[in-house]
Amino acid sequence: MEYRQLGQSGLRVSVLSLGTLTFAGEGKFGAVGSTGLESAREQIARCAEAGVNLIDTANVYSYGHAEEILGEALGGHRHDFLISTKARMPVGDGPNDAGASRHHLIRECEASLRRLKTDHIDLFYLHEWDGTTPLEETLEALDTLVRSGKVRYIGASNYSGWHLMKALATSARYQYARFVSQQIYYSLIAREAEYELVPITLDQGLGTLVWSPLSGGLLSGKYRRNSVAPPGSRHLGEWDEPPVRDVTLLYDVVEALIAIAEDHDVSAAQVALAWLLTKPGVTSLVIGARTLAQLEDNLGAVHLQLSHEERAQLDRLSAPPLLYPYWHQAKTASDRLSVADLSLLGPYIHAGAAS
């Protein structure tokens, strides 16, 4: 297992992390999976064997029951893993049961600690932006949690570029604890993060953890053009996150993944994960599995080395269009671009696409 530094922190995390969205499977979360306690223990044990050292969860997953299962399944092995969890989403119908207020964040952090049966959370995320709570209040609350020892590090999830930069600037202004990472959606069929979020990662020294790196299983190879989805498949059905913007692109990418996978005698999923691990700024991929077999297959991605030609093929096939002002920057500012700028613009300038 490879370990990468989490942003500008001293923390090192495995390039694959275990996601727990499937744990419990209560209510709407049942469409994703329903991993019970014994299966959770099996997944955690296998991850320990493979060298995974980070498990990701959230207070809203199965309405808190995913955290409860994780806390019970870890048992005496709590300190063998880092735990990340999140708060911000609604957990009830009350006026203060959602958001990033001091009241809500501290209450939900303490509730997560109880469910996880631990005295601290290693990485605590704001699960989503809250545009109605003063940012100073949110960041001061997180700073309080860090200083109290209940939280070790903090991060943001699903922020836009300007949200993230505003938060970093506010933390610097008031000397609050700073985000060390962001958790974002990023995959071969959804590369929007490359416009702003990846450059910010590189410029500001953040870690990037990726949720749904297989696009909800769409890149696993089981979804094929002109074929019926296999029984039990959750995507293109009642669970529509992440969305599919371009079905033609999806199937073009899947066919390319399958062809490359056959050359390596591995799964399409491993190819998709291995490609993403080569992208600038990526620290760790959060993988979740309905079964131990799926988890085992995903873990194999750390051993797959794609050739330059294979990576280039996937890059070209899935490249996002240069929106404004990026096409203009590529055309007129290519003489003075930083490493962060070039993470997006470099391939286009090299190919002459901006001329």
N, C-alpha and C positions, 0 to 999 in steps of 0.2 A: 504494500500500500504506500502510495506517495502522500506526503503531508505538505501543505502550503501555509505560509504565514497569512493570518487573517488581517488584512489591511495593515495599518501601522501599529497594531497591537503586538504583544509578544506571544500570542496564542497561535498554535499550529493545529490545523484541522485536516482530517483526511479528505482526499479529493472526492470521495463518495460519502454521503451522509444518509442515515436512515430516516425516511419520512414516515409519519404515523397517521396520515389522513385516513388510512384504511382501518385503524384501530377502533374497535367497538361497532362502528357501522350503524349508528342510531339515526332514525329519521331519514332525512335526505342524504345523509352521508352513507347510507346503505347502498346507494347506487355506485359508490366508489369501491367499497369492500367492507368486510365485517370480520376483521382479524380479532379473535378472542384472546384470552389471557395466555393459554398454552401456546398458541401459534405465535403470539408476540414474544414469548420467552424463546421460542425456537429461532425467530428472526434475529433477536438481539444476540443470542449465543453465536449464530453464524456470522453476524457482523463483527463480533469480538474476535473470532478466529481470523477473519479477513483483515483486521486492522482498522476497521471503521471506529472512529472515536467521537463522533457527533451524532446525536439523535435530535430530530426536529419535530416539534409538535406545536399546538396552539390551544388557547383556552376554549375556542369555539368549536374545535373538532369534536363531533358527536356530543356537543353541549357539555364538554368537560370530561366525558367518560374516556376519551382517548388519553388524556393526561392521567386519569386514575389507573388505567390499564398499564401505562408506561411506568408509573411509580411502583405498582405492584410487581410488574415483570422484572424490573431492575433489581429489586430486593437488595441484597448486600453488595451488589455490583455497581451501585450508583457512582462511585468515584472512578470507575473504569471508563466512564463516558462523560463528555460534555453534553449538556442539555440546552437546547434553545426552545423558547416558546414565545407567544405573541399575545397582544391585547389590542383592542380598539373596536372590534366588531360587536354587534349587539349580542348580549347574553340574557336579555329579558325584555319586558315591555315597558319598563319604567323610564322616566325622562333622563336618568343618569346611568342607564344600563348599556351605554355605548359611548364611543368617542375617546378622545385623548386628554380629557381633563385630569387634573391631579387626583380628584376623587376617584374616578373610574380606574385609572392606571394603577394606583397604589392598592386599591381594593382587589383588582383582578390579579395583580402580581401575588398578593398574599394568598388569594384563593388557589392560584396555580401551585404555590409552594406547598400548600396542604395536600392538594391532589397528587402531586408528584412525590410527596413524602421526602422532601429535601429542605435544607436550610438556605439554599441559594440557587439562583438560575444563572447559568454561565453566559447566556446570550439572550437578551430580552428585546424583542422587536415591537415596534409600532406596526401593526398589521396593515394599516392603510392610513392615508392622509385624513386629517380632520381640519377642514377649512373654517370652522366656526369657533374653535378653541384657540385662544392666543398661544402662539408657538412658544413664547417665553414660559408660559405655565406648563406646557407639555414637557419641555426640555428640563425645566427646573425639577419637575416631578421625577423624571428619569435620573437626574443627577442625585436627587435625594435617595433614590433606591440604590444607586451605585455606592454612595457614601455610607449608607447603612449596612452594606454587605449583603443585602438580599439579591443584588444583581451584580455580576462581574463586568459585563460588557453590554453595550446597547447597539441597536441597528434599526434600519427602516425597511419596510417592505411595500412594494407597489407604489412607490413615490414617482412622480415625474421629475425631470431634470431640475426644474426651478424649485420644486418643493425641497429636493435634496440639498441644493446649494443654499437655499434660504436657511434651512435647519443647521447646516454646517457653519454658516456665517453667524447665526444667532448663538450657537454654542461657543464659538470663538469670542464673540463680543462679551458674553457674560461669564466666560471661563467655566462653562458647564461641561460635564462628561460628553465626549464627542462620539458620534456614530463611528464604529469600526467597520461596519459592513452593511450591505443591502441584500435583500433577498428578492429576486425578480424572476419573471417568466422569460425564458430565452430558449429557443430551439431552432432546428433547421428550417421549420416552416413559420417561425416567428422571430425575426431578427431585428425588430424595432428598437430593442435595447441598444443597438449599436449606434443609433443617432446621437443619444445624449448620455445614457446611463453608463455604458462602457467607458466612454471618454472621461466621465466624471470619476469613475473608479480609478482610472490610471492617473489622472491629474491630481486627485485629492487623497490618494492612498487608501482607498477603501477595499475591503474584501467583497466578493460577489458570490453569493450562493444562489443557485438556480433551482426554482421549483418547476415541476412538470417538464423536465428536460426531454421527455419522450412525447410531449404534447398529449398527455392523458392517455398514452398507449397507442396513439395513432401512428407513431414511428416504430412500433414494435415489429412490423412486418405482417401482422395478422389482418390488417385492412388492405385489401387490394382493389385495384380498379375493376369495375364490372363484376365484383364478387359480393356475396352476402356476408355481412359481418358475423363472426363466430358467436354462438350462443353465450349470453352473459356479458357481452361487450357493453361497456358503459357509454362509450362515446357515440356521437351522432344520434343520441337518444335522450333520456331524461336528464343526464348530466351534461351540460353544454359548456363547461369550462375546462380548458381554454377554448375559445371559439375557433372555427375553421373559416378563414377569410378567402382562401383560394383552393378549391377542391382539386383543380387541375395540377397546381403546384404540389399539393400533398401527395398525389399519386405518382407524379414524376419523381419526387424525392424518395418515396418508398421504393419504387422500382430500382433507383440507383443504389439505395442502401442494400437491397437484397442482392444485387449483382456483386457489390463489393464484399458483402458478407459471405457469399458463396466462395469467393476467391480465398478468403481467410478461414473458411469452415467455422464461422461464428454466426451469431444471430444479427438481424438488422438492428435490433435495439443496441447491441454492443457497439456497432459502427456509429450510430447516432450519438451515443454517449462519448465515445472516444473522440469524435470530431469536436464536440463541444468542449472537451477538456483541453483542446489545443488553442482555444480562442483567447485573445488577450483579456486579462483581468479576471478570469474565472478562477474561483478558489475551490468550490466544492459543488457537486451536483446532488440534490436531494432526491433520492430514489425511494419510491414506495412500492410495495408489492402485495398483491392479494394472496400469493402463495409463496412457499419457501423456494419452489423451483424458479419462479420469476425473479426472486431476490438473488438466487444463485447465479442466474444468467446475467443479471445486471452487474453483479460484482465482477464478472469476468472482463468488463470493459477496461479495467485498469491494466490489463495485460496486453491489450490490443494496440499495436503501433500501425497507424495508417501511413501510407506513402505520401510524399509531397503531391504526386499526381492525383491520388484519391481525395486528399483534402481539397485540392484545387478544383476538382470536378464538383464536389459538393458545394464549395464556395460559389462557383459560377452559377450553378443550378438554382441556388436559394438566395442569391444576392438581392438585397432590398434596393429599390430605386433611390437615387439621390434626390431627396426633397430639397426645396429651398430652405435655408441659404447654402446647403451643402454642395449642390452642383456649382454654385457660383464660387464658393471657396476653393473647390477643386480646380476650377478653371483659372482663377485670378490670384489665388493666395498660396499656390503650391511651393513658392520659394521660401515661405516662412511658416511652416506648420510644425507643431510639436508631436511628440510620440502619441499623445492622446488624440490629437486631430487625425493623425495618420492611421489610427486603429480603424476608423471608418473610411477615410478618403484615400488611403494609400493604394488599395487594389484598383480603384478607379483611375487614379492618376497614372499608375504603372501601365494599365491597359489602354490609356489614351481615351477613356470613355468621356472625360470631361472636356475634351477639346472640341 
